[in-house]
Amino acid sequence: MATIRERNHPVVENILKVMEAKGISIDELSRRSGIHTEDLYRLLKNKKIIRPYEIAVLSMALKTDVDALFEQTDE
């Protein structure tokens, strides 16, 4: 059975990278996306499986393409 981290990969990692690159905090992303801060924190810490709707909303809030959130990196 896959772990939450495995199920969320690479989306959560890419969200965190975009947030860092754009200087967006969890509080700011919560405000922009309408996702409660605690839920967003749990998503970003891989304590909760991210849902398709949340991916779409976060993509819009980050002003990034949904496909970019699914890109694999060689790290």
Secondary structure, DSSP 4 states (H G I P E B T S, - for coil): ---HHHHHTTHHHHHHHHHHHHT--HHHHHHHH---HHHHHHHHTTSSPPPHHHHHHHHHHHT--HHHHT-----
